[in-house]
C-alpha cells in the first residue's frame, strides 16, 4: 500500500495520498515493523517530489523521528535520504524514483521456484537473487582423481571485483558506521549552499540524548479546532494591524483550486468558503503551539487571481510571523 501511494500519489490519481501518509507518519512511534518504517520513508520521499507543498511539513516530521530511530538500519535509511536532499534535490528525485517494486519478471521467476528450495538456501545469496544457487553459480564437473587440476582452477579464479554482490553489503555497512549524526554542511560551494527544505533545524540535532534542542520556530499545530461562534466573536473584536492586510497574486487564476488543499496540508483549517459575484471567499484559521488562534479572510478574484488577505488574532504581536508563515505556505501558487 505504501509503495502504491508513493508511486501513484499524484493529485489526479490518489487525491488524499498526503493525508494517508500523514496519519501513518503521526503514528510512526507505534509502528513495530522496520520494513514498514523504511518503506514509509521511501514513499514519503517519492510523494514529496510529486506534491512538495503538501508533503513538506510531514516529511520534515518523519525525518525528525527517523534520524532518532533506535534501529540503525532505519536511521541510516533516513540519513541517506536527507543527505541526498542536502547535496542535490534533483539528483535525489532521480535516485528515489528509480526504486520501484520487484519487476514482473522477478516475480514470475520467484513464483516458479519451489518454497523448499528457497528455505534450503535461505542463509545465502539465493535470497538476494531470488533464484536457487544452480541458476547463478557455474557448476564444473569433478573427478575424484583430478585434485591437482581442481587446485589450479581455484588459483586461476580472479579476485572478487567491486561489482560483486557482497561488496554491495560492505558498502552499506560503511554508510551505517559513518552516520551517527545528521549535520547540515555550511560550505556554500556545495550546490550553491543548502537551504533546509523542511523548515527544521537538523544542524543542531544529533542522535545522542545530550543533543541540544532545535531552535523554536513559529508553526501551527496539527488538527486545529474552532467553533463558528468563537471565530465570529474574535473576528468582530480583533483589530487589524498594518501587516495584517495585504495583497497577493496567484500565478494563474486556476490555482485557486489548489489553495485550500495546500493550506490544509500545512495545518490550517477551513471555517467557510464559497463564490459570489466572481469572488471566491475563504475563511481559514490555525492554532500555534501556544494555543493562540489566528484567522484569515482570503478574497480571490476568479478572473485575475488577485488576492486580498486579512489576518486577525488576539495575539497581535504574532500577526507578522503568522502572515509570513502563510505567505511561505502558499508561495508555490504565486
Secondary structure, 3 states (H helix, E strand, C coil): CHHHHHHHCCCCCCCCHHHHHHHHHHCHHHCCCHHHHHHHHHHHHHHHHHCHHHHHHHHHHHHHHHCCCCCHHHHHHHHHHHHHHHHCHHHHHHHHHCCCCCCHHHHHHHHCCCHHHHHHCCCCCHHHHCCCHHHCCCCCCCCCCCHHHHHHHHHHCCCCCCCCHHHHHHHHHHHHHCCCECCCCCCCCCCCCCCCCCCCCCCCCECCCCCCCCCCCCCECCCCCCCHHHHHHHHHHCCCCHHHEEEEECCCHHHHHHHHHHHHCCCCEEEEEEEECCEEEEEEEEEECCCCEEEEEEEEECCCCEEEEEEEECCHHHHHHHHHHHHHHHHHHC
